[in-house]
Amino acid sequence: MFATAIAARLDRAGVHYGWVIVVVTFVTLLTTAGAMGLPGALILSLNKEFGWDTGEISSALALRLALFGLMGPFSAALIERFGVRNIVLTAVLLITGGLLGAVFMTEIWQLLVLWGLVVGIGTGLTALVLGAIVSSRWFTRHRGLVLGMLTASSATGQLVFLPLAAWLVEHEGWRAAVVPSIVGLGITTLFVVLFMCDRPSDVGLAPLGETDIAAPNAASNQRPAIAQAFGGLAMASKSSTFWILAATFFICGLSTNGLIQTHFIPLCADFGMPQDEAASALAMMGIFDFVGTIASGWLSDRYDNRWLLFWYYGLRGLSLIYLPFSTFSLYGLSLFAMFYGLDWIATVPPTVKLTAATFGREKAGIVFGWIFAAHQIGAATAAFGAGLSRSELQTYLPAFYTAGAACLAAAVLVVLIRVARKPAPQPA
């Protein structure tokens, strides 16, 4: 096996193969999340060409966001059953098919099926749950840092492709804006086929920071994916920590990709800002998000994760309340982009760490999958609700004020989590 030979060579050089897995997962999350974020740059073009109003388009985008999250727990179970490589390749095929099919659509129901259903399921298979599983399986030392890096790639991927997409929309049309995502997905396929492995034991290694090579739980892998997913929910639902994390992550989704990623460009257009400048501001958020989320992973290894979340949600709420008072120029939005970008999805590493500390490494993937489902239900709520506000009230502002207030409530709620003095021992 090619990966085994590479792992042995790297091991002799003192480099753990887990870092190769991090690179492959990073590229996977970057490109698949970029495909999920792409439609946010196309709302105005779809409105102009087909006459669909913002509310109709937002319904398809809300379905995509909901499925992106609801697939999380089932994705974790499917990965346990069929392996990371098989699930990622399936996801890439679905996303590519959805993007290509949308080029030929003429009816709103086709948008719902292709970018709502197909792309939603495909991106859901490679959502943040994949990063949580990879970091938990391959790393004991540096786990928080790795999780921060993978989280950053997913969140940043939703933003960094937008300036190019906006430029292509302006100069070549919205269909051309789909091409970079398809090329990126092709590169991802090559990386996954060549280098991806399911577990350290597949290449004769222990997780980084451990010495014992542990084989996977064969009995668990034979359980049906649906049974694993709902079994994890039944177990987690008995814990108040699960419900607090799910509620605050609902608000996280409500205030990030459901609102800013989906409606930021149309919001700026309402205030006279060109699409390409608004997309550049989003890309700036992506750059600062990359720094902020990695830093959050580093901090989550060292400080109380509850108080990290308190500050993240509180500062995000204040930034959203400030946004309508900005000047809506590229210069005026720079402060918001920097401040909000650092906090875009910095909540993920502390949330995953709290999940793993409460439920253990083997259950963390599926339990976090359900928590992430709550995140994307919040995102879908914001995507549809903000679009409805724009269609019915001719303004996005109520949605932004509501999201800001919800973040302040989440900051208070998260400190109610009870952390055990002596966490349960983790399986090797």
C-alpha positions as CSV (number, residue, x, y, z in Angstrom):
1,M,0.0,0.0,0.0
2,F,1.4,3.4,-1.1
3,A,0.4,5.1,2.2
4,T,2.1,2.4,4.3
5,A,5.4,2.9,2.5
6,I,5.2,6.7,2.9
7,A,4.3,6.3,6.6
8,A,7.3,4.1,7.2
9,R,9.6,6.5,5.4
10,L,8.3,9.5,7.4
11,D,8.5,7.5,10.6
12,R,12.2,6.9,10.1
13,A,12.6,10.6,9.6
14,G,10.7,11.3,12.8
15,V,7.5,12.6,11.2
16,H,4.2,11.0,12.1
17,Y,1.9,10.1,9.2
18,G,-1.0,11.8,11.0
19,W,0.3,15.1,9.7
20,V,-0.2,13.8,6.1
21,I,-3.7,12.9,7.0
22,V,-4.1,16.5,8.4
23,V,-3.0,17.9,5.0
24,V,-5.4,15.6,3.0
25,T,-8.3,16.4,5.4
26,F,-7.5,20.1,5.3
27,V,-7.8,20.1,1.5
28,T,-10.9,18.1,1.6
29,L,-12.7,20.4,4.0
30,L,-11.4,23.5,2.2
31,T,-12.8,22.4,-1.2
32,T,-16.1,20.9,-0.1
33,A,-16.9,23.8,2.2
34,G,-16.0,26.1,-0.7
35,A,-18.6,24.4,-2.8
36,M,-21.2,24.8,0.0
37,G,-20.5,28.5,0.4
38,L,-20.5,29.2,-3.4
39,P,-24.3,29.9,-3.8
40,G,-24.0,32.9,-1.4
41,A,-22.3,34.8,-4.2
42,L,-24.9,33.9,-6.8
43,I,-28.2,35.0,-5.2
44,L,-28.3,38.3,-7.1
45,S,-27.5,36.6,-10.4
46,L,-30.1,34.0,-10.0
47,N,-32.7,36.6,-9.1
48,K,-31.8,38.6,-12.2
49,E,-31.8,35.7,-14.6
50,F,-34.7,33.7,-13.4
51,G,-36.8,36.2,-11.5
52,W,-36.7,34.1,-8.3
53,D,-37.0,36.3,-5.2
54,T,-34.6,36.2,-2.3
55,G,-37.0,34.1,-0.1
56,E,-37.4,31.4,-2.8
57,I,-33.6,31.1,-3.3
58,S,-33.0,31.2,0.4
59,S,-35.3,28.2,0.9
60,A,-33.0,26.1,-1.3
61,L,-29.9,27.4,0.6
62,A,-31.6,26.7,3.9
63,L,-32.2,23.1,2.9
64,R,-28.5,22.8,1.9
65,L,-27.4,24.2,5.3
66,A,-29.8,22.0,7.2
67,L,-28.7,18.8,5.4
68,F,-25.1,19.9,5.9
69,G,-25.7,19.6,9.6
70,L,-28.2,16.8,9.8
71,M,-25.9,14.5,7.9
72,G,-23.3,15.0,10.6
73,P,-24.2,12.1,13.0
74,F,-24.9,9.8,10.1
75,S,-21.7,10.8,8.5
76,A,-19.8,9.8,11.7
77,A,-21.5,6.5,11.8
78,L,-21.0,5.9,8.0
79,I,-17.3,6.7,8.4
80,E,-17.1,4.1,11.3
81,R,-18.8,1.5,9.1
82,F,-17.3,2.2,5.6
83,G,-14.1,4.2,6.2
84,V,-13.0,7.8,5.7
85,R,-11.8,7.3,2.1
86,N,-15.0,5.7,0.8
87,I,-17.3,8.3,2.4
88,V,-15.2,11.3,1.2
89,L,-15.1,10.0,-2.4
90,T,-18.8,9.5,-2.3
91,A,-19.3,13.1,-1.0
92,V,-17.0,14.6,-3.7
93,L,-19.0,12.7,-6.4
94,L,-22.3,14.1,-5.1
95,I,-21.1,17.7,-4.7
96,T,-19.6,17.7,-8.2
97,G,-22.8,16.3,-9.7
98,G,-24.9,18.9,-7.9
99,L,-22.7,21.7,-9.1
100,L,-22.6,20.5,-12.7
101,G,-26.3,19.8,-12.8
102,A,-27.2,23.3,-11.6
103,V,-25.5,24.8,-14.7
104,F,-28.5,23.5,-16.7
105,M,-31.3,24.4,-14.3
106,T,-34.3,26.5,-15.4
107,E,-36.8,26.0,-12.5
108,I,-36.7,26.7,-8.8
109,W,-37.4,23.0,-7.9
110,Q,-34.2,22.1,-9.7
111,L,-32.3,24.5,-7.5
112,L,-33.9,22.9,-4.4
113,V,-32.9,19.4,-5.6
114,L,-29.4,20.1,-6.9
115,W,-28.1,22.8,-4.5
116,G,-30.4,22.0,-1.7
117,L,-30.6,18.2,-1.5
118,V,-27.6,16.9,-3.5
119,V,-25.0,19.4,-2.4
120,G,-26.4,19.5,1.1
121,I,-26.0,15.7,1.5
122,G,-22.6,15.7,-0.1
123,T,-21.1,18.5,2.0
124,G,-22.8,17.0,5.1
125,L,-20.7,13.9,4.6
126,T,-17.5,15.9,4.9
127,A,-18.6,18.5,7.5
128,L,-16.8,19.4,10.7
129,V,-17.5,15.9,12.0
130,L,-14.7,14.7,9.7
131,G,-12.2,17.0,11.3
132,A,-13.3,15.9,14.8
133,I,-12.9,12.2,13.9
134,V,-9.5,12.7,12.3
135,S,-8.1,14.7,15.2
136,S,-9.5,12.2,17.8
137,R,-8.2,9.1,16.0
138,W,-4.8,10.3,14.9
139,F,-3.7,12.7,17.7
140,T,-3.6,12.7,21.5
141,R,-0.8,15.3,21.7
142,H,-1.6,18.5,19.7
143,R,-5.3,17.4,19.3
144,G,-6.7,20.9,20.0
145,L,-4.2,22.5,17.6
146,V,-5.1,20.0,14.8
147,L,-8.8,20.4,15.4
148,G,-8.3,24.2,15.1
149,M,-6.5,23.8,11.8
150,L,-9.1,21.5,10.3
151,T,-12.0,23.7,11.6
152,A,-10.3,26.7,10.0
153,S,-10.0,25.0,6.7
154,S,-13.8,24.2,6.7
155,A,-14.8,27.7,7.7
156,T,-12.3,29.5,5.5
157,G,-13.2,27.3,2.5
158,Q,-16.7,28.8,2.7
159,L,-15.3,32.3,2.2
160,V,-12.0,32.3,0.3
161,F,-13.5,31.1,-3.0
162,L,-16.1,33.9,-3.0
163,P,-13.9,36.8,-4.4
164,L,-13.0,34.7,-7.4
165,A,-16.6,33.6,-7.8
166,A,-17.8,37.2,-7.6
167,W,-15.3,38.3,-10.2
168,L,-16.4,35.5,-12.6
169,V,-20.0,36.4,-12.0
170,E,-19.3,40.0,-13.0
171,H,-17.2,39.1,-16.1
172,E,-18.2,35.6,-17.3
173,G,-21.6,34.9,-15.7
174,W,-22.6,32.8,-12.7
175,R,-22.1,29.5,-14.5
176,A,-18.4,30.1,-14.9
177,A,-18.2,30.7,-11.1
178,V,-18.8,27.0,-10.6
179,V,-15.7,25.9,-12.4
180,P,-13.0,26.6,-9.6
181,S,-14.9,24.5,-7.1
182,I,-15.1,21.6,-9.5
183,V,-11.4,21.8,-10.2
184,G,-10.7,21.9,-6.4
185,L,-12.9,18.8,-5.9
186,G,-10.9,17.0,-8.6
187,I,-7.6,17.8,-6.7
188,T,-9.2,16.5,-3.5
189,T,-10.1,13.2,-5.2
190,L,-6.5,12.6,-6.2
191,F,-5.2,13.4,-2.6
192,V,-7.7,11.1,-1.0
193,V,-7.1,8.2,-3.3
194,L,-3.3,8.4,-2.8
195,F,-2.9,9.3,0.8
196,M,-6.0,8.9,3.0
197,C,-6.2,6.1,5.6
198,D,-8.8,5.4,8.2
199,R,-6.8,4.9,11.4
200,P,-3.1,5.0,12.5
201,S,-3.2,1.2,12.9
202,D,-3.8,0.9,9.1
203,V,-0.2,2.0,8.6
204,G,1.2,0.3,11.7
205,L,1.3,3.4,14.0
206,A,-0.2,4.5,17.3
207,P,-1.9,7.9,17.6
208,L,0.6,10.7,18.0
209,G,1.3,11.0,21.7
210,E,0.6,7.3,22.4
211,T,2.7,4.1,22.2
212,D,0.1,1.4,21.9
213,I,-1.4,0.5,18.4
214,A,-5.1,0.0,19.0
215,A,-7.2,-1.9,16.4
216,P,-10.7,-0.6,15.6
217,N,-13.7,-2.0,17.5
218,A,-14.9,-4.6,14.9
219,A,-18.3,-5.1,16.6
220,S,-19.0,-1.4,16.5
221,N,-18.1,-1.2,12.8
222,Q,-20.7,-3.8,11.9
223,R,-23.6,-2.0,13.5
224,P,-25.9,-0.2,11.1
225,A,-25.1,3.4,10.7
226,I,-28.6,4.6,11.6
227,A,-28.5,2.5,14.8
228,Q,-25.1,3.9,15.7
229,A,-26.3,7.5,15.1
230,F,-29.5,7.3,17.1
231,G,-27.8,5.2,19.8
232,G,-25.4,8.1,20.3
233,L,-28.2,10.6,20.5
234,A,-30.1,8.5,23.1
235,M,-26.9,8.3,25.2
236,A,-26.0,12.0,24.9
237,S,-29.5,13.3,25.5
238,K,-29.3,12.2,29.1
239,S,-26.7,14.9,29.7
240,S,-27.4,18.5,30.3
241,T,-24.0,19.4,28.8
242,F,-25.2,18.0,25.5
243,W,-28.3,20.2,25.4
244,I,-26.3,23.3,26.4
245,L,-23.7,22.6,23.7
246,A,-26.5,21.9,21.1
247,A,-28.3,25.1,22.0
248,T,-25.3,27.3,21.9
249,F,-24.1,25.7,18.6
250,F,-27.6,26.4,17.2
251,I,-26.9,30.0,17.9
252,C,-23.4,29.7,16.4
253,G,-24.9,28.5,13.1
254,L,-27.6,31.2,13.3
255,S,-24.9,33.9,13.5
256,T,-22.3,32.6,11.0
257,N,-22.9,30.6,7.8
258,G,-26.6,30.9,7.9
259,L,-26.5,34.7,8.1
260,I,-23.2,36.2,7.1
261,Q,-22.1,33.6,4.5
262,T,-25.5,33.5,2.9
263,H,-26.7,37.1,3.0
264,F,-23.7,39.3,3.6
265,I,-23.2,40.1,-0.1
266,P,-26.9,41.0,-0.7
267,L,-26.9,43.0,2.5
268,C,-24.0,45.1,1.3
269,A,-25.7,45.5,-2.1
270,D,-28.7,47.0,-0.3
271,F,-26.3,49.7,1.0
272,G,-24.8,50.3,-2.5
273,M,-21.6,48.2,-2.1
274,P,-20.5,46.3,-5.3
275,Q,-20.6,42.5,-5.1
276,D,-16.8,42.1,-5.7
277,E,-16.0,44.4,-2.8
278,A,-18.4,42.6,-0.5
279,A,-16.9,39.3,-1.5
280,S,-13.5,40.7,-0.7
281,A,-14.6,41.6,2.8
282,L,-15.9,38.0,3.2
283,A,-12.5,36.7,2.0
284,M,-10.8,39.0,4.6
285,M,-13.0,37.3,7.3
286,G,-11.8,34.0,6.0
287,I,-8.2,35.0,6.4
288,F,-8.7,36.2,10.0
289,D,-10.9,33.2,10.7
290,F,-8.0,30.9,9.7
291,V,-5.8,32.6,12.3
292,G,-8.5,32.9,15.0
293,T,-9.6,29.3,14.8
294,I,-6.1,27.8,14.9
295,A,-5.4,30.1,17.9
296,S,-8.6,28.9,19.5
297,G,-7.4,25.3,19.1
298,W,-4.2,26.2,20.8
299,L,-6.0,28.0,23.6
300,S,-8.5,25.1,24.1
301,D,-5.5,22.8,25.0
302,R,-4.6,25.3,27.8
303,Y,-7.6,27.1,29.2
304,D,-11.1,26.4,30.5
305,N,-13.2,25.9,27.3
306,R,-16.3,27.2,28.8
307,W,-14.8,30.7,29.4
308,L,-13.3,30.7,25.9
309,L,-16.8,30.1,24.5
310,F,-18.2,32.8,26.8
311,W,-15.9,35.4,25.2
312,Y,-16.3,34.1,21.7
313,Y,-20.1,34.3,21.7
314,G,-20.2,37.6,23.6
315,L,-17.8,39.4,21.2
316,R,-19.5,38.0,18.2
317,G,-22.9,39.3,19.4
318,L,-21.4,42.7,19.8
319,S,-19.9,42.7,16.4
320,L,-23.2,41.7,14.7
321,I,-25.0,44.5,16.5
322,Y,-22.3,46.9,15.3
323,L,-22.4,45.9,11.6
324,P,-25.5,47.9,10.5
325,F,-23.8,51.0,11.9
326,S,-20.7,50.5,9.7
327,T,-20.1,52.6,6.6
328,F,-20.5,49.6,4.1
329,S,-17.4,50.5,2.2
330,L,-14.4,48.2,1.9
331,Y,-12.5,50.4,4.3
332,G,-15.4,50.7,6.7
333,L,-16.1,47.0,6.8
334,S,-12.4,46.1,7.4
335,L,-12.8,46.5,11.2
336,F,-15.8,44.3,11.2
337,A,-14.2,41.7,9.0
338,M,-11.1,41.5,11.2
339,F,-13.0,41.3,14.5
340,Y,-15.8,39.0,13.3
341,G,-13.4,36.9,11.2
342,L,-11.2,36.0,14.2
343,D,-14.3,34.8,15.9
344,W,-16.1,33.2,12.9
345,I,-15.9,29.6,14.0
346,A,-13.4,29.7,16.8
347,T,-16.2,28.1,18.9
348,V,-15.6,24.7,17.3
349,P,-12.4,23.5,19.1
350,P,-13.7,24.3,22.6
351,T,-17.1,22.7,21.8
352,V,-15.4,19.5,20.5
353,K,-13.1,19.3,23.5
354,L,-16.0,19.6,25.9
355,T,-17.8,16.9,23.9
356,A,-14.9,14.5,24.0
357,A,-14.2,15.3,27.7
358,T,-17.9,14.5,28.6
359,F,-18.6,11.5,26.3
360,G,-15.1,10.0,25.5
361,R,-13.1,9.7,22.3
362,E,-15.0,6.8,20.7
363,K,-18.4,8.5,21.1
364,A,-17.2,12.1,20.5
365,G,-17.6,11.9,16.7
366,I,-21.3,10.8,16.7
367,V,-22.2,13.1,19.7
368,F,-20.5,16.1,18.1
369,G,-22.4,15.1,14.9
370,W,-25.7,15.8,16.6
371,I,-24.4,19.0,18.2
372,F,-23.3,20.1,14.7
373,A,-26.7,19.2,13.4
374,A,-28.1,21.8,15.8
375,H,-25.6,24.3,14.4
376,Q,-26.8,23.8,10.9
377,I,-30.5,23.9,11.9
378,G,-29.7,27.3,13.3
379,A,-27.9,28.2,10.1
380,A,-30.9,27.1,8.0
381,T,-33.2,29.1,10.3
382,A,-31.1,32.2,9.7
383,A,-30.7,31.6,5.9
384,F,-34.5,31.3,5.4
385,G,-35.5,33.9,8.1
386,A,-33.2,36.6,6.8
387,G,-34.3,36.0,3.2
388,L,-37.9,36.2,4.3
389,S,-37.2,39.4,6.2
390,R,-35.6,40.9,3.1
391,S,-38.6,39.8,0.9
392,E,-41.4,40.9,3.3
393,L,-39.8,43.8,5.2
394,Q,-37.4,45.0,2.5
395,T,-34.5,44.9,5.0
396,Y,-32.1,42.4,6.6
397,L,-31.5,44.4,9.8
398,P,-34.0,42.5,12.1
399,A,-32.2,39.3,11.3
400,F,-28.8,40.7,12.2
401,Y,-30.0,42.3,15.5
402,T,-31.7,39.0,16.5
403,A,-28.6,37.0,15.8
404,G,-26.5,39.5,17.9
405,A,-28.8,39.2,20.8
406,A,-28.9,35.4,20.6
407,C,-25.1,35.3,20.8
408,L,-25.1,37.3,24.0
409,A,-27.6,34.8,25.4
410,A,-25.3,31.9,24.4
411,A,-22.4,33.6,26.2
412,V,-24.4,33.4,29.4
413,L,-25.7,29.9,28.8
414,V,-22.3,28.2,28.1
415,V,-20.9,29.0,31.6
416,L,-23.7,26.7,33.1
417,I,-21.8,23.6,31.7
418,R,-20.5,21.4,34.5
419,V,-17.1,20.0,34.0
420,A,-16.1,16.9,36.0
421,R,-13.1,17.3,38.2
422,K,-11.6,14.0,37.1
423,P,-12.5,13.2,33.4
424,A,-13.2,9.6,32.6
425,P,-10.1,7.8,31.2
426,Q,-9.9,7.8,27.5
427,P,-9.6,4.5,25.6
428,A,-6.3,3.9,23.9
